[in-house]
Amino acid sequence: QVQLVESGGGLVQAGGSLRLSCAASERTFRRYKMGWFRLAPGKEREFVAAITWGGGTTFYADSVKGRFLISRDNAKDTVDLQMNSLKPEDTAVYYCAAQVLFGRPYEYWGQGTQVTVSS
């Protein structure tokens, strides 16, 4: 079972940047599509970004397109989310997740890291 651990959350002012990182415990991580999701108080979990196993294709929610950048380093078993031009509405707990089988729900999830953007 793959364990995922997020880091890099914190408090930042609107317009600022944060970089989240997700470290995987198993090298099988390299075969998985990886995603970032977020959960804000009173809202449903929301897809943020995803990246294919080789890093060749990325996907973004419209709300973060042009501001966030997902990347991965399979040599280090990590996937990062660079968040720029942050807005108060980006405040949420951010989770990384691994999709083991194409088209199936994400199977492995991290514990989440809090991102708070002050206005």
N, C-alpha and C positions, 0 to 999 in steps of 0.2 A: 504494500500500500504506500502510495506516495504521500509524504507530508509536505505541506507548503507553509512557509513562514513569511509573512509580510513585515516590512519595516519601512521607515521613512516618513510616516505620518507626522502631523503636528499642527501648530497654529500659524497661520500666515495671513497677511493683510491682502485685501483684494488687489489684484494686479500682480501679485507675487507668484513664485514658483515653488514647487516641491517635486521631489523625485521619489517615487515609491519603488521598492524592490521586493521581489518574491523569490525565495530560495527553495529549491526542491531537494528532497532527501534522497531521491533515487535517480539514477542516470536514465531510466526509462522515460523520464521527463522529456527527453530530447525527441521522443516520438509523438508527443502530444501537442495538440493545439492548446494554447494558453489564452486565458481571458482575464480581464479585470471587470469587476462589477462593483456597484456601490449601493448602500442602503442608507437612506436619510430618514429621520424621524417622521412618522406618519405617512411614509411613501412605500411603494413596493420596490423590491430589488430591481436595479436598473443595469442593463448592459452598458459598459463603458468602451471597451476596446478588446480586440483579440488579435492573435498572431498565429500563423500556421507553424508547423513543427520546424520547417526550415527557415522561417523568418521572411519568406519571400512575399507573403501576402498579409496585409493588415486590414482590420475592420474597425470602424469607429462609430459611435453614436453621433447623431447630428449635433447634439448639444456640446460635444467636446471636439468636434472635427476642426482642425486648424490650430487647436490650442494644446492638445495632448498628443504624445508620441509614445507608442508601445515598441519595445525592442526586446530581444532576448540574446543571451550568450549561452549557447549550448555547452560550451567548454566549462563554464562555471555553473551550469544548471540554474540560471537565474533569468527572470523576466522582469523588466522595469517599465514603469510608467512615468514619463516626464510630463509634468503638468505645469503649463504656463498660463499666464493671464487668468489666474484663478478668480472665480466669482463666489460670492456668498452662497449661491445655489449649488456650488460644488461641494459644500459641506456634507459629509457623509462618512460612514465606515466603508472603507475600500477593501475588497476581497479579491485575491487571485484564485483562479480555478483552472483545473486541467480537464480537457475533454479527451477521454481515452479512445472512444470510437466516433468516427465521423458521423455527424448528424444526430448524435445522441446527447442527452443532457450532460453537462459538466459533472464529472464524477467526484473529483477531489477538490476540497476547498481549504483555504487557509483560515486563520482565526480572525483576520481583519485588522486594519489599522485605521485609526481615526484621523480624518482630515477636517480641520475647521478653518474656514475662511472668514475673516472679520471684515466688515464694511468700513 
